[in-house]
Amino acid sequence: MSDSVLASPSPGAGRATWLSTIAFTACFAVWTIFAIIGIGIKEELSLSETQFGLLVGTPILTGSLARVVLGVWADQFGGRRILALTMVAAAIATFLVSYADSYLLLLLAGLGVGLAGGAFSVGVAYVATFYPPGKQGTALGIFGAGNVGAAVTKFVAPFVMVAAGWTAVAQIWAIALVVIAAIFYVSSPEDPQLLARKAAGKKPEPMREQLKVLRNVQVWRFSLYYFFVFGAFVALSLWLPRYVMGVYDMGIREAGMLAAFYSMPASLFRIYGGHLSDKYGARRVLYWTFGVSSLCTFLLSYPPTRYVIEGVNGPIEFSTQMSLVPFLVTIFVLGFFMSLGKAAVYKHIPVYYPNRVGAVGGLVGMMGGLGGFVLPLTFGAMLDLTGVWTSSFALLFLIVTVSLVWMHFAIQHMERAHAVEGRSGMAPELPEMKGLGEDVTTTHATPSEPRTSATNVMPVERVAANDRLAATEPAREHSRSDAGVLSDWRPEDPAFWQAKGRSIARRNLWISTYNLFLAFAVWMVWSVVVAKLPGLGFDFTTNQLFWLAALPGLSGATLRIFYSFLVPIFGGRLWTAVSTASLLIPAFGIGYAVQDPATPFFIFLVLALLCGFGGGNFASSMANISYFFPKAEKGNALAINAGIGNLGVSAMQFLVPLVITMGLFGALGGQAQLADDGARLYLQNAGFVWVPLIILGTIAAWFGMNDIASAKSSFADQAAIFGRTHTWLMCWLYTGTFGTFIGMSAGFPLLTKLVFPEIDALRYAFIGPLIGALSRALTGWVADRFGGARVTFVVFLVMMAAVIGMIWFLNAGDFWGFFGMVLLLFFVSGVGNASTFQMIPNIMRAEIPKLAPELSAEEQRVQAERESAAIIGFTSAIAAYGAFYIPKAYGSSIDLTGTANAALWGFFAFFVSCALLTWITYSGPRGLLRSIETHRSIPATA
């Protein structure tokens, strides 16, 4: 295996990749700006469809043609400076667009705007130099995800254009591009190859020599693939707003957001395509891309048709037409697979042409870009000629089918040739690139042999590029088995922790925190939705409403029991991604169900239970994060994860009442509903608003998190916690703190609406969870410093006093006094949430040496960590039942007695039992943690 394959990325690789991706995102947003402002210009200048297509395609033309030259310059002079200069030049042209007052001047300015598209070949050459072959697919996939800039423009530009006109869009986009160019140039590292060439005193290779590789006809065939996967992507990004406005009668804002719905997956999933190409091979990825794309474009190309069948009893008429929802699904699938194909195509360029990435990547990128120029023009011309909107997809079906057939027969021909030569196991992933790397652009012949052309390469040379690709295979196998897995994880080792442990742990913490934030938001969104249902015509009884408010807590708590054991079985990275993605089910379900008052109560019961997916995530998230941090920082890390995650409740209760008052998603989100007070509400937005955030969190978890090898264990290994007395005692205590927080979050809006009907409770509902979440996140250090048991004991005393205050002010009919006591209860419950979790690792480190004295000190530490994580997850599961029993207790108390006092007295008695348990077992004179928290030390054996 070659050293180049095993080599690690060059210093600064991560910074270069992400800064380049951000820069390319900005460039792509500028490059496709005419897709939105062009519609305003079309109306202002009364352009024809063909003129509109030419205007939209002009930047694509120059951006494509410039890619070869810019790519070569990147190889010669360094991608860092060439990319920055390209961005500045494109920004100047974009700003000048706002001053163009004729169609001709707009076309001239559009030529300059197109330079932004040429940034792609520069970025590919720049990013590829930082990585060895076995990792270039993923790195270039991340960079290529900058295509999402098209979605940024389509999502944001319509709002700016409606508010300030199309000239303002051009000016704002130009200024933003200059700012990002400056940040990129100042912050990015220099190209490793450029530094090495300067150190060796070598001059850059002339452009003539760089371009010789383009003589290979196979490189041009390779470009055909990119003509579809990228060129068609750009073309559809530009054409879709016009298409949906014409076919589905939408406005500009709705059309822009729908086009963004296509552009987003077609961009972001390019990262995943790079990963799949590194892991399974680009050939397989391209087969899937072309196959599925053929099916999708065929379905999309079928025009609305009316059929008449002469039946026995007369003519039978029916029609077929793809409605909006099937269209959205199909276009999303098409964009997803095209994104995989884009990454697969570019996976091979740095492998076969490591010193010609700029030239080859520039040509391939140019052909893809030309597709983005030619296809929109062709779409417009075909529409003018045929009058059939779906003719554009018929053309794409033809292109992708030709690409699939051509690739398949080329692969078969190559495999037969290798079988004849006895080298069937050496078939390259892309046969059209076989033997056409840089080594054989000019073939050297011996005196007795004739000179060989690049298209008729000798067998010994024909395998040169194949060998380079084959050399990456073991590396791919290695990365496949170890992808995202930390086999060496020693957080208690100060040197290891300072060198790399802390940065890895914090990255996993913040991604986990973001996803937990979303989980809490989806889990508790039902509390706001339920409070709004009666006013929209949903005829549910008070008891039914409380059941709906309580059921997410019941299902969330039950799921936590299972979730708490899944991280060691599946790994934190995989499970976080899967569990976050599962939130899409209730988010979409809520959005559809609340639009029709005739929706059966049973459907709402099912959706309430599905919201429990969000509640279940807490157990796995906390168990996962507990593995990453040393005991000295564990309490604070868990407090941050849980505290900011808990903020999802407050954010939801603040955000949802706002978004349900506006048509946030236009026609895509459904119609407004008329409330009994005359207000127009979009209650469906309570679910839909979380969808893009959930998708982002899922992607971040999959690509940004890690698994810890030592944390792997089966359920049987973890089941030992059920025999630990302290497991059940801590369940009781954590139910007193977290159960109160989550139960009050779920029950307070509806309780206040019933007890104080004159108060708009939803205006204040978010404040309590906000205070509770912040107090948890910001007071984890208190338990680390003074001892979790001592802090927990004080917490329960204050909670007892807060409940007495709630009863007092409730009887007095004083909302503000009652609300003040509720806020106090939220605050101390947040402090208690952090302190109880801080207790668990200390308890197990003290107990394991007694329970397993036969283990070594290191084995005892690992066992304590494993059981602590399982107990943390399990106690969170039991405590989450507070989200069920507190709202249900309020409802039952009001039904039976007419007031909520009976429920509150029950909570008081429970807090008394928690305080006594804490004092007797943990913090009192005979408590287990008394000596540990007094001396702030842990036995050496732990």
KAQUI-V96806 format. One record per residue. N is the residue number from 0. SS is DSSP state (2 for helix, 1 for strand, 0 for the rest). Layout:
n: (N,N)
ss: (SS,SS)
This chain:
n: (0,1,2,3,4,5,6,7,8,9,10,11,12,13,14,15,16,17,18,19,20,21,22,23,24,25,26,27,28,29,30,31,32,33,34,35,36,37,38,39,40,41,42,43,44,45,46,47,48,49,50,51,52,53,54,55,56,57,58,59,60,61,62,63,64,65,66,67,68,69,70,71,72,73,74,75,76,77,78,79,80,81,82,83,84,85,86,87,88,89,90,91,92,93,94,95,96,97,98,99,100,101,102,103,104,105,106,107,108,109,110,111,112,113,114,115,116,117,118,119,120,121,122,123,124,125,126,127,128,129,130,131,132,133,134,135,136,137,138,139,140,141,142,143,144,145,146,147,148,149,150,151,152,153,154,155,156,157,158,159,160,161,162,163,164,165,166,167,168,169,170,171,172,173,174,175,176,177,178,179,180,181,182,183,184,185,186,187,188,189,190,191,192,193,194,195,196,197,198,199,200,201,202,203,204,205,206,207,208,209,210,211,212,213,214,215,216,217,218,219,220,221,222,223,224,225,226,227,228,229,230,231,232,233,234,235,236,237,238,239,240,241,242,243,244,245,246,247,248,249,250,251,252,253,254,255,256,257,258,259,260,261,262,263,264,265,266,267,268,269,270,271,272,273,274,275,276,277,278,279,280,281,282,283,284,285,286,287,288,289,290,291,292,293,294,295,296,297,298,299,300,301,302,303,304,305,306,307,308,309,310,311,312,313,314,315,316,317,318,319,320,321,322,323,324,325,326,327,328,329,330,331,332,333,334,335,336,337,338,339,340,341,342,343,344,345,346,347,348,349,350,351,352,353,354,355,356,357,358,359,360,361,362,363,364,365,366,367,368,369,370,371,372,373,374,375,376,377,378,379,380,381,382,383,384,385,386,387,388,389,390,391,392,393,394,395,396,397,398,399,400,401,402,403,404,405,406,407,408,409,410,411,412,413,414,415,416,417,418,419,420,421,422,423,424,425,426,427,428,429,430,431,432,433,434,435,436,437,438,439,440,441,442,443,444,445,446,447,448,449,450,451,452,453,454,455,456,457,458,459,460,461,462,463,464,465,466,467,468,469,470,471,472,473,474,475,476,477,478,479,480,481,482,483,484,485,486,487,488,489,490,491,492,493,494,495,496,497,498,499,500,501,502,503,504,505,506,507,508,509,510,511,512,513,514,515,516,517,518,519,520,521,522,523,524,525,526,527,528,529,530,531,532,533,534,535,536,537,538,539,540,541,542,543,544,545,546,547,548,549,550,551,552,553,554,555,556,557,558,559,560,561,562,563,564,565,566,567,568,569,570,571,572,573,574,575,576,577,578,579,580,581,582,583,584,585,586,587,588,589,590,591,592,593,594,595,596,597,598,599,600,601,602,603,604,605,606,607,608,609,610,611,612,613,614,615,616,617,618,619,620,621,622,623,624,625,626,627,628,629,630,631,632,633,634,635,636,637,638,639,640,641,642,643,644,645,646,647,648,649,650,651,652,653,654,655,656,657,658,659,660,661,662,663,664,665,666,667,668,669,670,671,672,673,674,675,676,677,678,679,680,681,682,683,684,685,686,687,688,689,690,691,692,693,694,695,696,697,698,699,700,701,702,703,704,705,706,707,708,709,710,711,712,713,714,715,716,717,718,719,720,721,722,723,724,725,726,727,728,729,730,731,732,733,734,735,736,737,738,739,740,741,742,743,744,745,746,747,748,749,750,751,752,753,754,755,756,757,758,759,760,761,762,763,764,765,766,767,768,769,770,771,772,773,774,775,776,777,778,779,780,781,782,783,784,785,786,787,788,789,790,791,792,793,794,795,796,797,798,799,800,801,802,803,804,805,806,807,808,809,810,811,812,813,814,815,816,817,818,819,820,821,822,823,824,825,826,827,828,829,830,831,832,833,834,835,836,837,838,839,840,841,842,843,844,845,846,847,848,849,850,851,852,853,854,855,856,857,858,859,860,861,862,863,864,865,866,867,868,869,870,871,872,873,874,875,876,877,878,879,880,881,882,883,884,885,886,887,888,889,890,891,892,893,894,895,896,897,898,899,900,901,902,903,904,905,906,907,908,909,910,911,912,913,914,915,916,917,918,919,920,921,922,923,924,925,926,927,928,929,930,931,932,933,934,935,936,937,938,939,940,941)
ss: (0,0,2,2,2,2,0,0,0,0,0,0,2,2,2,2,2,2,2,2,2,2,2,2,2,2,2,2,2,2,2,0,0,2,2,2,2,2,2,2,2,2,2,2,2,0,0,0,2,2,2,2,2,2,2,2,2,2,2,2,2,2,2,2,2,2,2,2,2,2,2,2,2,2,2,2,2,0,2,2,2,2,2,2,2,2,2,2,2,2,2,2,2,2,2,2,2,0,0,0,0,0,2,2,2,2,2,2,2,2,2,2,2,0,2,2,2,2,2,2,2,2,2,2,2,2,2,2,0,0,0,0,2,2,2,2,2,2,2,2,2,2,2,2,2,2,2,2,2,2,2,2,2,2,2,2,2,2,2,2,2,2,2,2,0,2,2,2,2,2,2,2,2,2,2,2,2,2,2,2,2,2,2,2,2,2,2,0,0,0,0,2,2,2,2,2,2,2,2,2,0,0,0,0,0,0,2,2,2,2,2,2,2,2,2,0,2,2,2,2,2,2,2,2,2,2,2,2,2,2,2,2,2,2,2,2,2,2,2,2,2,2,2,2,2,2,2,0,0,0,0,2,2,2,2,2,2,2,2,2,2,2,2,2,2,2,2,2,0,2,2,2,2,2,2,2,2,2,2,2,0,2,2,2,2,2,2,2,2,2,2,2,2,2,2,2,2,2,2,2,2,0,0,0,1,1,1,1,1,1,1,0,0,1,1,1,1,1,1,1,0,0,0,2,2,2,2,2,2,2,2,2,2,2,2,2,2,2,2,2,2,2,2,2,2,2,2,0,2,2,2,2,0,0,0,0,2,2,2,2,2,2,2,2,2,2,2,2,2,2,2,2,2,2,2,2,2,2,2,2,2,2,2,2,2,2,0,0,0,0,2,2,2,2,2,2,2,2,2,2,2,2,2,2,2,2,2,2,2,2,2,2,2,2,2,2,2,2,2,2,0,0,0,2,2,2,0,0,0,0,2,2,2,0,0,0,0,2,2,2,0,0,0,0,0,0,0,0,0,0,0,0,0,0,0,0,0,0,2,2,2,2,0,2,2,2,2,2,2,2,2,2,2,2,2,2,2,2,2,2,2,2,0,0,1,1,0,0,0,0,0,0,0,2,2,2,2,2,2,2,2,2,2,2,2,2,2,2,2,2,2,2,2,2,2,2,2,2,2,2,2,2,2,2,2,2,2,2,2,2,2,2,2,2,2,2,0,0,0,0,0,2,2,2,2,2,2,2,2,2,2,2,2,2,2,2,2,2,2,2,2,2,2,0,0,0,2,2,2,2,0,2,2,2,2,2,2,2,2,2,2,0,2,2,2,2,2,2,2,2,2,2,2,0,0,0,0,0,0,0,2,2,2,2,2,2,2,2,2,2,0,2,2,2,2,2,2,2,2,2,2,2,2,2,2,2,0,0,0,0,2,2,2,2,2,2,2,2,2,2,2,2,2,2,2,2,2,2,2,2,2,2,2,2,2,2,2,2,2,0,0,0,0,0,0,2,2,2,2,0,0,0,1,1,0,0,0,0,0,1,1,0,0,0,2,2,2,2,0,0,2,2,2,2,2,2,2,2,2,2,2,2,2,2,0,0,1,1,2,2,2,0,0,0,2,2,2,2,2,2,2,2,2,0,2,2,2,2,2,2,2,2,2,2,2,2,2,2,2,2,2,2,2,2,2,2,2,2,2,2,2,2,2,2,2,0,0,0,0,0,2,2,2,0,2,2,2,2,2,2,2,2,2,2,2,2,2,2,0,2,2,2,2,2,2,2,0,2,2,2,2,2,2,2,2,2,2,2,2,2,2,2,2,2,2,2,2,2,2,2,2,2,0,0,2,2,2,2,2,2,2,2,2,2,2,2,2,2,2,2,2,2,2,2,2,2,2,2,2,2,2,2,2,2,2,2,2,2,2,2,2,0,0,0,0,0,2,2,2,2,2,2,2,2,2,2,2,2,2,2,2,2,2,2,2,2,2,2,2,0,0,2,2,2,2,2,2,2,2,2,2,2,2,2,2,2,2,0,0,0,2,2,2,2,2,2,2,2,2,2,2,2,2,2,2,2,2,2,2,2,2,2,2,0,0,0,0,0,0,2,2,2,2,2,2,0,0,0,0,0,0,0)
